[in-house]
Amino acid sequence: MAYPPYGAGYPQPAATKTNGMAIGSMVSGIVAWVAVPFVGALVAIVLGHLALKQIKQIGEEGSGMAIAGLVLGYLNVVASIVVACLFGTLALGCFAAVFNIDSVTTTPTPTPTEDPFTLSPTPEPLPS
């Protein structure tokens, strides 16, 4: 008695295609953290949104990769903005230190002798 080859009698599931933009979104999100911050994040965000739209219309696989690319991209944009603000604050602090700028007061505080609204402590004697 001859047996049929392994798996010959059962129908095979149709192979579904993974969306290329979803793959690109995830790869760009990873690259944004490793090599090219902010620019890679913007690419990941754009590709992720386009991939989700195509996946919904066509029915391809890869929605998890598209969402991963979106999450990595958005987190990288937020991190880039925070780092830019910290760097800007540091640069302004260095600028103020180099040029001796007091960040609390912008006008010089008058000394008691320069204040026109106070009386001198000892009046001058009148000429006789």
C-alpha positions in Angstrom: 0.0 0.0 0.0 1.5 3.3 -1.1 1.0 6.4 1.0 0.5 9.8 -0.5 3.4 12.3 -0.1 3.5 14.3 3.1 0.9 17.1 2.9 -0.3 16.2 -0.6 -3.9 15.6 0.4 -4.4 18.9 2.3 -4.9 22.3 0.7 -2.1 24.8 1.5 -3.0 28.2 2.8 -2.6 31.0 0.3 0.6 32.9 1.0 -0.1 36.6 1.7 2.3 39.3 0.8 3.9 41.6 3.4 3.5 45.3 2.6 6.8 46.8 1.6 6.1 50.2 3.1 5.5 48.5 6.5 8.9 46.9 6.3 10.4 50.3 5.2 8.6 52.0 8.1 10.0 49.7 10.7 13.5 49.8 9.2 13.4 53.6 9.1 12.3 53.7 12.7 15.2 51.6 13.8 17.6 53.6 11.7 16.3 56.8 13.2 17.5 55.6 16.6 20.8 54.2 15.4 22.1 56.5 12.7 19.9 59.3 11.4 17.7 60.8 14.1 14.7 63.0 13.2 15.0 62.4 9.4 14.7 58.7 9.7 11.8 59.3 12.1 9.9 61.4 9.6 10.4 58.7 6.9 9.2 56.0 9.4 6.0 58.1 10.2 5.1 58.8 6.6 5.7 55.2 5.4 3.9 53.8 8.5 0.7 55.8 7.7 0.8 55.0 4.0 1.4 51.3 4.8 -1.6 51.1 7.2 -3.8 52.7 4.5 -2.6 50.2 1.9 -3.0 47.3 4.3 -6.6 48.3 5.1 -7.4 48.7 1.3 -5.6 45.7 -0.1 -5.5 43.3 2.8 -1.8 42.6 2.9 0.2 41.6 6.0 2.5 43.8 8.0 0.3 46.0 10.1 2.5 45.2 13.2 5.6 46.4 11.4 3.8 49.6 10.3 2.7 50.3 13.9 6.2 49.5 15.2 7.7 52.0 12.7 5.1 54.6 13.7 5.8 54.2 17.4 9.6 54.3 16.9 9.2 57.4 14.6 7.0 59.4 16.9 9.1 58.5 20.0 12.2 59.7 18.1 10.6 63.0 17.1 9.7 63.7 20.8 13.2 62.7 21.9 14.8 64.9 19.3 12.7 67.9 20.3 13.6 67.3 24.0 17.3 67.0 23.2 17.2 70.2 21.0 15.5 72.1 23.8 18.2 70.9 26.3 20.9 71.8 23.9 19.4 75.2 23.3 19.2 75.9 27.0 22.8 74.8 27.5 23.9 77.0 24.6 22.1 80.1 26.0 23.6 79.4 29.4 27.1 79.3 27.9 26.4 82.5 25.9 25.3 84.2 29.1 28.3 83.0 31.0 30.8 84.1 28.3 29.3 87.6 27.9 28.6 88.0 31.7 24.8 88.4 31.3 22.8 88.1 34.5 19.7 86.1 33.8 17.8 87.4 36.8 18.0 91.1 36.3 18.5 92.9 33.0 19.0 96.4 34.4 21.7 97.2 37.0 20.5 97.6 40.5 21.1 101.2 41.8 23.3 101.7 44.8 21.9 103.7 47.7 24.0 106.8 46.8 22.6 106.7 43.2 18.9 106.4 44.3 17.3 109.8 43.6 14.3 109.1 46.0 16.2 108.7 49.2 17.6 111.5 51.4 21.2 111.6 52.2 21.9 110.4 55.7 23.7 113.5 56.8 22.6 116.9 55.4 25.3 119.3 54.4 25.7 122.4 56.5 24.4 125.7 55.1 27.0 128.3 54.2 27.2 131.2 56.6 
